[in-house]
């Protein structure tokens, strides 16, 4: 046996160590490619919003923007300094709607991570950033369990590093890790599902899908009574949290005819499709006035509700959740309206407009008494109740009552409300600017008292023609 000494022995030892290191690197980076970390979720924290750029640099071209408090999904971190890990040297690659680009990390907070368990394949240094020039803080042994948060890179480098949980904070290791398997978890939080709809009525399921792995595809289907697809829409979000509203708004419930239907939500994760929502509902065809009354009863605070729920100046009072959802659907630009009251639905004209539109009977019904009165006079959807003598007995289910408090020629001051008489209930539904949100006032006597108000200068009743 030949015994090596001197330079020959040293050279052989170095070659052996290099070969071992290359073997470790090869195995490590092969396994690193299999580590898939899903998006983190964060919120823009910048009063003027944040610019989304093509590259991680303030001199890079702008490709979009996100408003303050907007939710973004983070796919990776990119550092622009080899040795300084401060927040202004770190950028997030984000998804914001259909926009994909870079946002500086100091403009994002409230981050929630979807973590991935892994093990180190070699002994690894723990550093303050994704380069060997960053400060070393610890050493992890081979086969040490770690929790991966996000992939991280130095700008212009393809070397994969990972941000990991370390103690009470976060540090970085090179990509020499092997992912550990974890079971798929999918849930839908707070879905709203209709049991019955009136033909032509709009609706949104809402709800948020959450998974511990990337959601590869979401498909919403409406099946008819024969099991055939009546409506369908899909999206491929590749995030771990996805709002059904993003997809559901493209499902026109109002286009469904009378019949029985099933609402399905299929979610594809890790190559497998799961049915996470399967609900039956009915669509019925009724007269226009009945549609309007049913919508009013559905969207207003019910009879007998404490006034503190809907009084405008009471802390915590508001319109119902159902009304707010319908309001967003029927008047999607309302957040840009002037005036505090109408923007939140606390006015008579906006309440009635939302109810009528959401009933499916008249999707063009305007807001504002100045627009509603001439519209009612000229639209073929409506006919005036002739010779109305301010008696309840002349009213029918779903009639719209509109009146003036001011004289002709003066600035229009008035009110609009809806009469209902259905299912053994009778009364009126209304809201009032800076006074009350949408609620029901029950009783024939209450309706008559409303009609007899001495401040009414002129009153008309309009009835659905279909």
Buried (B, 14 or more C-beta within 10 A) or exposed (E): EEEEEEEEEEEEEEEEEEEEEEEBBEBBBEBBEEBEBBBBBBBBBBEEBBBBBEBBBEEBEEBBBBEEEBBBBBBBBBBBBBEBBEEEBBBBBBBBEEEBBBBBBBBBEEBEBBBBBBBBBBEBBBBBBBBBEBEEBEEBEEEBEBBBBBBBBBBEEEBBBBBBBBEEEBBBBBBBBBBBEEEEEBEBEEBBBBEEBBBBBBBBBBBBBBBBBBBBBBBBBBBBEEEEEBBEBEBEBBBBBBBBBBBBBEBEBBBBEEBEBBBBBBBBBBEEEEEBBEBEBBBBEBBBBBBBBBBBBBBBBEBEEEEEBBBBEBEEBBBBEBBBBBBBBBBEEBEEBEEEBBBBBBBBBBBBBBBBBBBBBBBEBBBBBEEBBEBBEEBEBBBEBEEBEBEBEBBBBBBBBBBBBEEEEEEEEBBBBBBBBBEEBBBBBBBBBEBBBBBBBBBEEBBBEBBEEEEBBEBBBBBBEE
